[in-house]
Amino acid sequence: MSEKYIEVRQSKKYTILTGIGALLIVAFLLMCFSLMLFKIISGLETRDEIVIVSISICTFLCFAISITVMFVFVMYTYKKQVDIYTSEKIIRKRKNKILFELPYNNIVTVREGFESVFMVLKTHITEANGKKGTRNFYAHYSRADISRIKSMITDKYYNITFN
């Protein structure tokens, strides 16, 4: 008899909302940058204006780089990361490398949110490299995946409560 399992990815809605949020922030930053360019072109008259514009340009570049890195990380995670729910545990893989395994008997409660699952654990997650992680597991999935996960976990572990 083969073992039953479910492979799930991050929610597409979550990924799209993250992309839209990143684009809105970048649009705001570009508007601020264009105002700084206008001030530079119209002329900097005092030393204070030069300092303010320099600090503003550095701040803009830092925000733009950090938003870009976050956006690329979310897209990379969406493409490469998969969570596998077996009859006994959760396995998180990125590419073909196992990041951690989380047995269901470590779960105290499971809460549902907007396209998300939040699990409170008895002990810390132990990652594959031996490091201790958090005592919570949080992931964004589609509604259909959440209901499949719920039925998978409660088939054998009916003492775990879903809220």
ROVOPA-773927 format. One line per field, with one value per atom (N, C-alpha, C): residue in one letter; y, z, x. Coordinates in Angstrom, 2 decimals. Layout:
res	A, ...
c2	Y, ...
c3	Z, ...
c1	X, ...
END
This chain:
res	M, M, M, S, S, S, E, E, E, K, K, K, Y, Y, Y, I, I, I, E, E, E, V, V, V, R, R, R, Q, Q, Q, S, S, S, K, K, K, K, K, K, Y, Y, Y, T, T, T, I, I, I, L, L, L, T, T, T, G, G, G, I, I, I, G, G, G, A, A, A, L, L, L, L, L, L, I, I, I, V, V, V, A, A, A, F, F, F, L, L, L, L, L, L, M, M, M, C, C, C, F, F, F, S, S, S, L, L, L, M, M, M, L, L, L, F, F, F, K, K, K, I, I, I, I, I, I, S, S, S, G, G, G, L, L, L, E, E, E, T, T, T, R, R, R, D, D, D, E, E, E, I, I, I, V, V, V, I, I, I, V, V, V, S, S, S, I, I, I, S, S, S, I, I, I, C, C, C, T, T, T, F, F, F, L, L, L, C, C, C, F, F, F, A, A, A, I, I, I, S, S, S, I, I, I, T, T, T, V, V, V, M, M, M, F, F, F, V, V, V, F, F, F, V, V, V, M, M, M, Y, Y, Y, T, T, T, Y, Y, Y, K, K, K, K, K, K, Q, Q, Q, V, V, V, D, D, D, I, I, I, Y, Y, Y, T, T, T, S, S, S, E, E, E, K, K, K, I, I, I, I, I, I, R, R, R, K, K, K, R, R, R, K, K, K, N, N, N, K, K, K, I, I, I, L, L, L, F, F, F, E, E, E, L, L, L, P, P, P, Y, Y, Y, N, N, N, N, N, N, I, I, I, V, V, V, T, T, T, V, V, V, R, R, R, E, E, E, G, G, G, F, F, F, E, E, E, S, S, S, V, V, V, F, F, F, M, M, M, V, V, V, L, L, L, K, K, K, T, T, T, H, H, H, I, I, I, T, T, T, E, E, E, A, A, A, N, N, N, G, G, G, K, K, K, K, K, K, G, G, G, T, T, T, R, R, R, N, N, N, F, F, F, Y, Y, Y, A, A, A, H, H, H, Y, Y, Y, S, S, S, R, R, R, A, A, A, D, D, D, I, I, I, S, S, S, R, R, R, I, I, I, K, K, K, S, S, S, M, M, M, I, I, I, T, T, T, D, D, D, K, K, K, Y, Y, Y, Y, Y, Y, N, N, N, I, I, I, T, T, T, F, F, F, N, N, N
c2	-1.18, 0.00, 1.24, 2.14, 3.36, 4.41, 5.24, 6.26, 7.43, 7.91, 9.04, 10.34, 11.26, 12.54, 13.64, 14.88, 16.05, 17.00, 17.46, 18.48, 19.81, 20.82, 22.14, 23.21, 24.25, 25.42, 26.62, 27.67, 28.93, 29.41, 30.11, 30.59, 31.57, 31.41, 32.34, 33.73, 33.80, 35.10, 35.86, 35.15, 35.77, 36.31, 35.54, 35.95, 37.17, 37.18, 38.31, 39.56, 39.42, 40.57, 41.12, 40.24, 40.69, 41.46, 40.96, 41.65, 43.02, 43.11, 44.41, 45.38, 44.88, 45.74, 46.25, 45.37, 45.79, 46.83, 46.65, 47.63, 48.99, 48.99, 50.25, 50.98, 50.24, 50.85, 51.41, 50.67, 51.15, 52.40, 52.44, 53.63, 54.84, 54.65, 55.75, 56.21, 55.25, 55.61, 56.36, 55.96, 56.66, 58.09, 58.27, 59.62, 60.49, 59.95, 60.71, 60.99, 60.02, 60.20, 61.28, 61.33, 62.36, 63.75, 63.85, 65.14, 65.57, 64.61, 64.94, 65.39, 64.71, 65.12, 66.52, 66.83, 68.17, 69.21, 68.91, 69.84, 70.00, 68.89, 68.96, 69.80, 69.59, 70.34, 71.81, 72.12, 73.53, 74.24, 73.49, 74.10, 73.92, 73.51, 73.39, 74.64, 75.37, 76.67, 76.65, 75.79, 75.79, 74.41, 74.39, 73.13, 72.17, 72.69, 71.86, 71.12, 71.80, 71.16, 70.03, 70.23, 69.19, 67.96, 68.18, 67.07, 66.33, 67.08, 66.46, 65.63, 66.15, 65.42, 64.18, 64.29, 63.14, 62.03, 62.40, 61.42, 60.80, 61.61, 61.11, 60.12, 60.40, 59.48, 58.16, 58.23, 57.00, 56.18, 56.86, 56.18, 55.54, 56.26, 55.71, 54.45, 54.49, 53.33, 52.12, 52.38, 51.28, 50.65, 51.49, 50.96, 50.22, 50.77, 50.13, 48.77, 48.70, 47.41, 46.40, 46.83, 45.89, 45.40, 46.28, 45.86, 44.89, 45.15, 44.25, 42.88, 42.85, 41.57, 40.80, 41.48, 40.81, 40.24, 41.02, 40.57, 39.35, 39.39, 38.25, 37.02, 37.21, 36.07, 35.43, 36.25, 35.71, 34.93, 35.44, 34.73, 33.43, 33.47, 32.29, 31.22, 31.65, 30.73, 30.10, 30.90, 30.38, 29.31, 29.54, 28.59, 27.34, 27.47, 26.38, 25.65, 26.24, 25.63, 24.86, 23.68, 22.86, 22.24, 22.19, 21.52, 20.21, 19.13, 17.81, 17.35, 17.10, 16.61, 15.12, 14.32, 12.87, 12.50, 11.22, 10.80, 11.02, 11.25, 11.39, 12.75, 13.48, 14.70, 15.64, 16.86, 17.88, 17.93, 17.93, 18.04, 19.30, 20.21, 21.41, 21.23, 21.36, 21.20, 22.47, 22.84, 23.92, 23.32, 23.42, 22.67, 21.20, 20.45, 19.05, 18.80, 19.88, 19.80, 19.91, 19.01, 19.06, 20.11, 21.09, 22.12, 21.64, 21.06, 20.48, 19.52, 18.70, 17.79, 18.10, 18.17, 18.52, 17.43, 16.58, 15.53, 16.13, 15.52, 16.02, 15.94, 14.99, 14.89, 16.06, 16.92, 18.13, 19.32, 19.18, 20.28, 20.32, 21.53, 21.72, 22.16, 23.28, 23.78, 24.28, 24.36, 24.88, 25.95, 27.12, 28.23, 28.57, 28.93, 29.33, 30.83, 31.44, 32.85, 33.03, 34.22, 34.49, 33.76, 32.66, 31.87, 31.48, 31.17, 30.84, 29.83, 29.16, 28.19, 28.56, 28.62, 28.94, 27.81, 27.16, 26.02, 26.38, 26.13, 26.30, 24.92, 24.88, 23.62, 23.42, 22.17, 21.85, 22.19, 21.85, 22.11, 22.88, 23.32, 24.06, 23.16, 23.79, 23.08, 22.88, 21.66, 21.38, 21.29, 22.22, 22.25, 21.13, 20.88, 19.78, 19.98, 21.24, 21.50, 21.47, 21.14, 21.01, 22.23, 23.35, 24.57, 24.47, 25.12, 25.18, 26.36, 26.10, 27.15, 27.68, 28.14, 28.72, 27.64, 28.04, 27.12, 27.30, 28.02, 28.23, 27.89, 27.45, 27.19, 27.98, 28.83, 29.71, 29.58, 29.34, 29.18, 29.67, 30.15, 30.61, 29.56, 29.08, 28.09, 28.52, 27.87, 28.14, 27.46, 27.89, 27.33, 25.82, 25.39, 23.96, 23.16, 23.70, 23.01, 22.95, 24.02, 24.03, 22.97, 22.81, 21.79, 20.38, 20.16, 18.86, 18.58, 19.62, 19.47, 19.14, 19.84, 19.61, 18.16, 17.65, 16.27, 15.28, 15.59, 14.71, 14.62, 15.75, 15.75, 15.11, 15.45, 14.96, 13.51, 12.91, 11.49, 10.64, 10.92, 10.13, 10.87, 12.19, 12.99, 13.86, 13.26, 14.00, 14.82, 14.75, 15.57, 16.97, 17.20, 18.52, 19.36, 20.56, 21.41, 22.40, 22.59, 23.58, 24.71, 25.93, 27.11, 28.01
c3	0.00, 0.00, 0.00, -0.94, -1.01, -0.04, 0.43, 1.41, 0.72, 1.33, 0.80, 1.19, 0.23, 0.54, -0.35, 0.09, -0.63, -0.80, -2.02, -2.28, -2.50, -1.74, -1.86, -2.01, -2.74, -2.92, -2.26, -2.18, -1.66, -2.47, -1.86, -2.51, -3.64, -4.77, -5.89, -5.54, -4.79, -4.38, -3.53, -2.60, -1.74, -2.58, -3.55, -4.40, -5.23, -5.78, -6.57, -5.71, -4.50, -3.59, -3.19, -2.98, -2.66, -3.82, -5.04, -6.23, -6.40, -6.21, -6.34, -5.27, -4.04, -2.96, -3.26, -3.80, -4.15, -5.26, -6.25, -7.33, -6.84, -5.91, -5.35, -4.57, -3.80, -3.05, -3.99, -5.05, -6.02, -6.73, -7.04, -7.68, -6.76, -5.47, -4.51, -4.42, -4.39, -4.32, -5.57, -6.73, -7.97, -7.98, -7.42, -7.32, -6.42, -5.28, -4.39, -5.06, -5.80, -6.51, -7.58, -8.28, -9.30, -8.67, -7.48, -6.79, -6.39, -5.99, -5.67, -6.91, -8.03, -9.29, -9.70, -9.52, -9.83, -8.98, -7.70, -6.82, -7.24, -7.67, -8.12, -9.38, -10.33, -11.59, -11.36, -10.45, -10.20, -9.42, -8.83, -8.17, -6.67, -6.15, -4.70, -4.24, -3.34, -2.97, -1.70, -0.75, 0.52, 0.77, 1.73, 2.10, 2.72, 3.43, 4.02, 2.94, 1.85, 0.76, 0.14, 0.00, -0.56, 0.36, 1.66, 2.63, 2.59, 2.57, 2.56, 1.29, 0.15, -1.11, -1.12, -0.60, -0.54, 0.34, 1.50, 2.40, 1.75, 1.08, 0.42, -0.69, -1.46, -2.54, -1.96, -0.89, -0.25, 0.32, 0.95, 1.48, 0.37, -0.74, -1.88, -2.40, -2.57, -3.09, -2.15, -0.84, 0.14, 0.08, 0.05, -0.03, -1.34, -2.45, -3.74, -3.80, -3.28, -3.29, -2.37, -1.17, -0.25, -0.77, -1.38, -1.96, -3.11, -3.93, -5.04, -4.54, -3.51, -2.95, -2.36, -1.64, -1.07, -2.16, -3.21, -4.31, -5.00, -5.26, -5.91, -5.01, -3.68, -2.76, -2.75, -2.76, -2.77, -4.06, -5.19, -6.46, -6.48, -5.96, -5.89, -5.00, -3.85, -2.94, -3.58, -4.31, -4.96, -5.99, -6.74, -7.78, -7.23, -6.22, -5.81, -4.53, -3.68, -2.39, -2.46, -1.87, -1.82, -0.42, 0.10, 1.38, 1.08, 1.66, 1.44, 2.75, 2.71, 3.86, 3.69, 4.53, 4.50, 5.61, 5.85, 6.90, 8.30, 8.40, 9.69, 9.95, 8.88, 9.10, 7.90, 8.14, 7.09, 6.71, 5.42, 4.93, 4.06, 4.39, 3.56, 2.74, 1.43, 0.52, -0.31, -0.56, -1.49, -2.50, -3.76, -4.85, -4.48, -4.34, -3.92, -2.54, -1.80, -0.48, 0.60, 1.55, 2.67, 3.67, 3.96, 4.95, 6.35, 6.56, 7.86, 7.71, 8.75, 8.86, 10.17, 10.12, 11.29, 11.53, 12.55, 12.83, 13.39, 13.04, 13.49, 15.00, 15.66, 17.11, 17.83, 17.12, 17.68, 17.62, 16.92, 16.73, 17.88, 18.45, 19.51, 18.90, 18.17, 17.52, 16.12, 15.30, 13.94, 13.77, 13.32, 13.07, 11.59, 11.07, 9.68, 9.60, 8.57, 8.30, 6.83, 6.32, 4.90, 4.10, 3.47, 2.65, 3.43, 4.73, 5.53, 6.61, 7.07, 8.16, 9.17, 10.44, 11.52, 12.54, 12.76, 13.68, 14.88, 16.07, 17.31, 17.67, 17.98, 18.19, 19.66, 20.04, 21.39, 21.57, 20.55, 20.61, 19.35, 19.35, 18.21, 16.98, 15.80, 14.56, 14.48, 14.21, 14.04, 12.54, 12.05, 10.63, 10.27, 8.97, 8.50, 8.89, 9.01, 9.37, 10.89, 11.67, 13.11, 13.90, 13.26, 13.98, 14.47, 15.61, 16.13, 15.47, 15.04, 14.43, 15.42, 14.90, 15.73, 16.31, 17.19, 17.74, 17.04, 15.93, 15.13, 13.69, 12.98, 11.55, 10.87, 9.91, 9.23, 7.73, 7.00, 5.55, 4.86, 3.63, 2.82, 1.77, 1.79, 0.82, 0.30, -0.77, -1.29, -0.38, -0.49, 0.34, 0.11, -1.15, -1.46, -0.81, -0.86, -0.22, 1.29, 1.89, 3.34, 3.75, 3.00, 3.37, 3.18, 2.15, 1.96, 3.10, 3.52, 4.63, 5.92, 6.14, 7.35, 7.41, 6.30, 6.31, 6.46, 5.89, 6.01, 7.46, 8.15, 9.53, 10.48, 10.32, 11.26, 11.03, 9.92, 9.71, 10.83, 11.17, 12.18, 13.50, 13.46, 14.67, 14.91, 15.37, 15.56, 16.85, 17.66, 18.86, 18.54, 17.33, 16.93, 16.55, 17.16, 16.91, 15.80, 14.92, 13.85, 14.21, 14.21, 14.50, 13.30
c1	0.85, 0.00, 0.89, 0.66, 1.47, 0.94, 1.85, 1.49, 0.79, -0.27, -1.03, -0.32, -0.19, 0.43, -0.17, 0.01, -0.47, 0.70, 0.96, 1.97, 1.26, 1.62, 1.00, 2.07, 1.70, 2.55, 1.89, 2.65, 2.16, 0.96, 0.04, -1.17, -0.85, -1.53, -1.33, -1.86, -2.96, -3.51, -2.50, -1.87, -0.86, 0.29, 0.74, 1.84, 1.46, 0.25, -0.21, -0.35, -0.92, -1.05, 0.32, 1.27, 2.63, 3.24, 3.04, 3.55, 2.93, 1.62, 0.94, 1.43, 1.59, 2.11, 3.51, 4.36, 5.72, 5.70, 4.83, 4.73, 4.22, 3.28, 2.79, 3.88, 4.66, 5.74, 6.80, 7.12, 8.11, 7.58, 6.29, 5.71, 5.82, 5.55, 5.68, 7.13, 8.06, 9.48, 9.93, 9.44, 9.78, 9.23, 8.04, 7.48, 8.38, 8.79, 9.68, 11.02, 11.55, 12.81, 12.68, 11.55, 11.36, 11.28, 10.70, 10.68, 12.10, 12.93, 14.32, 15.07, 14.84, 15.49, 15.06, 13.78, 13.30, 14.02, 14.22, 14.92, 16.38, 17.01, 18.41, 18.51, 17.60, 17.63, 17.35, 16.41, 16.08, 17.18, 18.08, 19.23, 19.22, 20.35, 20.52, 21.25, 20.61, 21.14, 21.97, 21.61, 22.33, 22.94, 23.84, 24.47, 23.46, 22.47, 21.43, 20.63, 20.32, 19.59, 20.40, 21.70, 22.57, 22.57, 22.66, 22.66, 21.32, 20.22, 18.89, 18.69, 19.08, 18.93, 19.84, 21.04, 21.95, 21.39, 20.89, 20.28, 19.05, 18.26, 17.05, 17.39, 18.42, 18.82, 19.32, 20.11, 20.59, 19.42, 18.47, 17.29, 16.48, 16.29, 15.56, 16.23, 17.54, 18.26, 18.15, 18.25, 18.12, 16.74, 15.69, 14.33, 14.10, 14.55, 14.35, 15.04, 16.25, 16.97, 16.28, 15.87, 15.23, 13.88, 13.09, 11.80, 12.04, 13.03, 13.35, 13.78, 14.63, 15.08, 13.90, 13.01, 11.84, 10.94, 10.71, 9.86, 10.46, 11.76, 12.43, 12.38, 12.55, 12.49, 11.10, 10.05, 8.69, 8.44, 8.90, 8.72, 9.54, 10.75, 11.60, 10.96, 10.45, 9.79, 8.57, 7.81, 6.60, 6.97, 8.03, 8.43, 9.10, 9.96, 10.83, 10.43, 9.59, 9.28, 7.97, 7.96, 6.76, 6.67, 5.45, 5.19, 4.48, 4.98, 4.40, 3.77, 2.46, 1.72, 1.52, 2.18, 2.01, 1.03, 0.85, -0.07, 0.51, 1.83, 2.49, 3.14, 3.51, 4.30, 4.21, 4.72, 4.85, 6.32, 6.59, 7.96, 8.02, 8.91, 9.11, 10.37, 10.23, 11.36, 11.51, 12.75, 13.07, 14.03, 13.64, 14.28, 14.12, 15.17, 15.05, 15.64, 15.87, 16.50, 15.42, 15.44, 14.49, 14.96, 14.09, 14.42, 14.12, 12.94, 12.60, 11.43, 11.27, 10.14, 9.44, 8.12, 7.32, 6.28, 6.48, 5.49, 4.19, 3.08, 1.78, 1.62, 2.28, 2.14, 2.81, 3.53, 4.13, 3.16, 2.04, 1.10, 0.10, -0.10, -1.08, -2.40, -2.39, -3.60, -3.27, -4.30, -4.18, -5.25, -4.83, -5.77, -5.73, -6.88, -6.99, -7.20, -6.63, -6.83, -7.16, -6.95, -7.17, -6.10, -6.48, -5.55, -4.30, -4.46, -3.28, -3.60, -2.55, -2.63, -1.56, -1.96, -1.04, -1.09, 0.04, 0.11, 0.97, 0.45, 1.20, 1.76, 3.05, 3.75, 4.15, 4.36, 4.81, 6.29, 7.09, 8.54, 8.96, 10.19, 10.72, 10.84, 10.73, 11.00, 12.51, 12.93, 14.36, 14.63, 15.43, 15.74, 16.71, 16.85, 17.70, 19.17, 19.60, 20.99, 21.22, 20.19, 20.32, 19.93, 19.70, 19.32, 17.88, 17.63, 16.27, 15.55, 14.34, 13.53, 12.52, 11.40, 10.35, 9.45, 8.56, 7.56, 6.23, 6.23, 5.03, 5.33, 4.30, 4.42, 3.32, 3.71, 2.76, 2.97, 1.89, 2.02, 0.75, 0.90, -0.21, -0.54, -1.79, -2.25, -3.62, -4.06, -5.41, -6.43, -7.69, -8.76, -8.91, -8.82, -8.94, -7.83, -6.60, -5.48, -5.65, -6.18, -6.38, -7.38, -8.46, -9.45, -8.87, -8.05, -7.40, -6.42, -5.67, -4.73, -5.48, -6.58, -7.37, -7.86, -8.37, -8.84, -7.69, -6.54, -5.36, -4.90, -4.84, -4.35, -5.37, -6.64, -7.65, -8.05, -7.63, -7.91, -7.31, -6.08, -5.38, -5.24, -5.07, -4.85, -6.08, -7.16, -8.42, -8.42, -7.36, -7.27, -6.72, -6.23, -5.76, -6.95, -7.06, -8.23, -7.93, -8.91, -8.84, -9.80, -9.30, -10.14, -10.18
END
